[in-house]
Amino acid sequence: MSGRGSAAALGGLAELARDALAAASADRVLIGITGSPGAGKSTLADALVAVLNEADGAGTAVHLPMDGFHLANATLDRLGLRDRKGAPETFDGWGFASLVARVKAEVDHTVYAPSFEREVDEPVAAEIAIEPAVRIVVVEGNYLLVDEEPWRHVDDLLHETWFVEATEEERVRRLVDRHRSSGRTADAALAWAHEIDGANARLIEPTVARADLVVSGATWEVAVGA
């Protein structure tokens, strides 16, 4: 992480994209996007990658989500963790850290990474191709700035990390919609958003102090620098 200190008021997605391009050099740059469940991390990551590829040419940027390292549902069932899916222990954190290290170091060949399909609620192996021409990898996930094993190794690999903030009301609304779309009842979706996602948010929210930029999940404007 770069530790740039106070951030300039960048003010929007285009400015965030310019900031990412300015950080890029001949070597590959990894930009982290983190924040609590429902803050809008994946939406920002997808939009940022689209703008970067439009501005600098197709293949400039790729979105690498931590969600591809969810443990399989069968594994969660075996470990008795299915009802905590999304908590740190329900990910292959060491595998994720190793993959991020490979992505940073192995720039002379394609590195394949898993994605996550919400429709089936499972990871999909080797769906993301990070080719040698990729200059910017947008690494997105909940725990990028958590100062515990193995997550601290991911933070060490990132050029800089942006923390996406949203109000609790907005986060819960998005999470309830997400959980209902995956088949939960309204009551079950609300309970999961408060009890499971809420517990994870309490771990994640203090990590904002370690971020290089804080970005509004509503406007994608920089609010404050760490």
C-alpha positions as CSV (number, residue, x, y, z in Angstrom):
1,M,0.0,0.0,0.0
2,S,1.3,3.4,-0.9
3,G,0.3,5.3,2.2
4,R,-0.1,8.6,0.3
5,G,-1.6,10.4,3.2
6,S,-4.4,13.0,2.7
7,A,-6.1,12.5,-0.7
8,A,-7.0,15.2,-3.2
9,A,-10.7,15.7,-3.8
10,L,-11.0,13.6,-6.9
11,G,-14.7,13.8,-7.3
12,G,-16.2,11.0,-9.4
13,L,-15.5,7.8,-11.4
14,A,-13.6,9.5,-14.2
15,E,-11.2,11.1,-11.7
16,L,-10.8,7.8,-9.9
17,A,-9.9,6.1,-13.2
18,R,-7.3,8.9,-13.9
19,D,-5.8,8.3,-10.5
20,A,-5.5,4.6,-11.2
21,L,-3.9,5.2,-14.6
22,A,-1.5,7.7,-13.1
23,A,-0.4,5.1,-10.6
24,A,0.3,2.6,-13.4
25,S,3.8,2.3,-14.8
26,A,5.6,-0.3,-16.9
27,D,5.0,-2.7,-14.1
28,R,1.5,-4.0,-13.2
29,V,-0.3,-2.1,-10.5
30,L,-2.8,-3.6,-8.1
31,I,-5.6,-1.3,-6.8
32,G,-7.6,-2.6,-3.9
33,I,-11.3,-1.8,-3.3
34,T,-12.7,-2.8,0.1
35,G,-15.5,-1.9,2.4
36,S,-18.4,-3.6,4.3
37,P,-20.9,-5.9,2.7
38,G,-23.4,-4.0,0.5
39,A,-21.2,-0.8,0.3
40,G,-21.0,-1.1,-3.5
41,K,-17.5,-2.5,-3.9
42,S,-18.1,-4.8,-6.8
43,T,-20.2,-2.1,-8.6
44,L,-17.4,0.4,-8.3
45,A,-14.8,-2.2,-9.4
46,D,-16.8,-3.2,-12.5
47,A,-17.4,0.5,-13.5
48,L,-13.8,1.4,-12.9
49,V,-12.5,-1.4,-15.0
50,A,-14.9,-0.5,-17.8
51,V,-13.7,3.2,-17.8
52,L,-10.1,2.2,-17.7
53,N,-10.5,-0.2,-20.6
54,E,-12.3,2.5,-22.6
55,A,-9.8,5.2,-21.8
56,D,-6.6,3.2,-22.2
57,G,-7.6,0.3,-24.5
58,A,-9.2,-3.1,-24.1
59,G,-7.2,-5.3,-21.8
60,T,-5.8,-2.5,-19.7
61,A,-7.7,-3.5,-16.5
62,V,-9.3,-6.6,-14.9
63,H,-11.5,-7.0,-11.9
64,L,-10.3,-9.6,-9.5
65,P,-12.9,-10.3,-6.8
66,M,-12.1,-12.0,-3.5
67,D,-15.5,-13.8,-3.7
68,G,-14.0,-16.3,-6.1
69,F,-12.2,-17.7,-3.0
70,H,-15.4,-18.5,-1.1
71,L,-15.2,-22.1,0.2
72,A,-17.5,-24.4,-1.7
73,N,-20.9,-24.9,-0.1
74,A,-20.2,-28.6,0.4
75,T,-17.0,-27.6,2.3
76,L,-18.9,-25.1,4.4
77,D,-21.5,-27.8,5.2
78,R,-18.7,-30.2,6.2
79,L,-17.1,-27.5,8.5
80,G,-20.4,-26.4,9.9
81,L,-20.0,-22.9,8.5
82,R,-22.8,-22.6,5.9
83,D,-24.8,-20.3,8.2
84,R,-21.7,-17.9,8.4
85,K,-21.0,-17.7,4.7
86,G,-19.1,-14.4,4.1
87,A,-17.2,-14.4,7.4
88,P,-13.4,-14.5,7.1
89,E,-13.2,-18.2,7.9
90,T,-15.5,-19.1,5.0
91,F,-12.9,-18.0,2.5
92,D,-9.6,-19.6,1.3
93,G,-7.7,-16.6,2.5
94,W,-4.3,-18.1,2.0
95,G,-5.2,-19.1,-1.5
96,F,-6.4,-15.6,-2.3
97,A,-3.2,-14.1,-0.9
98,S,-1.1,-16.5,-3.0
99,L,-3.1,-15.7,-6.2
100,V,-2.7,-11.9,-5.6
101,A,1.1,-12.5,-5.3
102,R,1.2,-14.4,-8.5
103,V,-0.8,-11.8,-10.3
104,K,1.7,-9.1,-9.2
105,A,4.8,-11.1,-10.0
106,E,3.9,-13.3,-13.0
107,V,3.5,-10.7,-15.8
108,D,4.9,-12.8,-18.7
109,H,2.0,-15.3,-19.0
110,T,-1.7,-15.5,-18.3
111,V,-2.7,-16.0,-14.7
112,Y,-6.2,-17.5,-14.3
113,A,-8.4,-16.7,-11.3
114,P,-11.8,-17.9,-10.1
115,S,-15.0,-15.8,-10.2
116,F,-18.2,-16.1,-8.2
117,E,-21.6,-16.7,-9.6
118,R,-24.4,-15.4,-7.4
119,E,-27.0,-17.4,-9.3
120,V,-25.5,-20.7,-8.1
121,D,-23.9,-19.2,-5.0
122,E,-20.6,-20.9,-5.8
123,P,-17.1,-20.0,-7.1
124,V,-16.3,-20.8,-10.8
125,A,-12.7,-21.9,-11.4
126,A,-10.3,-20.2,-13.8
127,E,-13.0,-17.9,-15.3
128,I,-10.9,-14.7,-15.1
129,A,-7.9,-14.4,-17.3
130,I,-5.3,-11.9,-16.3
131,E,-3.2,-11.6,-19.5
132,P,0.4,-10.2,-19.7
133,A,-1.0,-6.9,-21.3
134,V,-3.0,-6.1,-18.2
135,R,-1.6,-3.0,-16.5
136,I,-4.1,-2.5,-13.7
137,V,-5.7,-5.3,-11.6
138,V,-8.6,-4.0,-9.4
139,V,-8.6,-6.4,-6.4
140,E,-11.9,-6.2,-4.6
141,G,-13.1,-7.8,-1.4
142,N,-14.2,-7.3,2.2
143,Y,-11.0,-8.0,4.1
144,L,-8.2,-6.4,2.2
145,L,-7.2,-4.1,5.0
146,V,-7.8,-6.5,8.0
147,D,-4.5,-6.7,10.0
148,E,-4.7,-10.4,10.6
149,E,-3.4,-13.5,8.9
150,P,-3.6,-14.1,6.0
151,W,-5.2,-10.8,4.9
152,R,-2.3,-8.6,5.9
153,H,-0.3,-10.3,3.1
154,V,-2.8,-9.0,0.6
155,D,-2.5,-5.5,1.8
156,D,1.3,-5.6,1.4
157,L,0.9,-6.5,-2.3
158,L,-1.4,-3.6,-3.2
159,H,-0.2,-0.3,-4.6
160,E,-3.0,1.5,-2.9
161,T,-6.4,0.6,-1.4
162,W,-9.7,2.5,-1.6
163,F,-12.4,2.0,1.1
164,V,-16.0,2.3,-0.1
165,E,-18.4,3.8,2.4
166,A,-22.2,3.7,2.5
167,T,-24.8,4.4,5.1
168,E,-26.0,1.4,7.1
169,E,-29.5,1.9,5.8
170,E,-28.3,1.7,2.2
171,R,-26.1,-1.3,2.8
172,V,-28.9,-3.2,4.5
173,R,-31.3,-2.4,1.7
174,R,-28.9,-3.7,-0.9
175,L,-28.1,-6.8,1.1
176,V,-31.8,-7.6,1.7
177,D,-32.4,-7.3,-2.1
178,R,-29.4,-9.5,-2.8
179,H,-30.4,-12.2,-0.3
180,R,-34.0,-12.2,-1.5
181,S,-32.8,-12.7,-5.1
182,S,-31.0,-15.8,-4.0
183,G,-34.1,-17.3,-2.6
184,R,-34.3,-16.2,1.1
185,T,-37.6,-14.9,2.5
186,A,-37.9,-11.3,3.4
187,D,-37.5,-12.0,7.2
188,A,-34.5,-14.4,6.6
189,A,-32.8,-11.9,4.3
190,L,-33.2,-9.1,6.8
191,A,-31.9,-11.3,9.6
192,W,-28.8,-12.3,7.5
193,A,-28.1,-8.7,6.6
194,H,-28.1,-7.6,10.3
195,E,-26.6,-10.7,12.0
196,I,-24.1,-12.2,9.6
197,D,-23.3,-9.3,7.3
198,G,-23.5,-6.9,10.3
199,A,-20.9,-8.9,12.3
200,N,-18.6,-8.9,9.3
201,A,-19.1,-5.1,8.9
202,R,-18.0,-4.6,12.5
203,L,-14.7,-6.2,11.7
204,I,-14.3,-4.3,8.4
205,E,-15.4,-0.7,9.3
206,P,-12.3,0.1,11.5
207,T,-10.0,-0.8,8.7
208,V,-11.0,2.5,7.0
209,A,-8.1,4.0,9.0
210,R,-5.6,2.1,6.9
211,A,-7.1,3.1,3.5
212,D,-5.4,5.5,1.0
213,L,-8.8,6.9,-0.2
214,V,-12.3,6.8,1.2
215,V,-14.9,6.7,-1.6
216,S,-18.6,7.4,-1.2
217,G,-20.6,4.3,-2.3
218,A,-23.4,6.6,-3.5
219,T,-21.4,9.1,-5.6
220,W,-18.0,7.5,-6.0
221,E,-16.5,10.7,-4.8
222,V,-13.5,10.8,-2.4
223,A,-14.6,11.8,1.1
224,V,-11.3,11.8,3.0
225,G,-7.8,10.4,2.8
226,A,-6.2,8.2,5.4
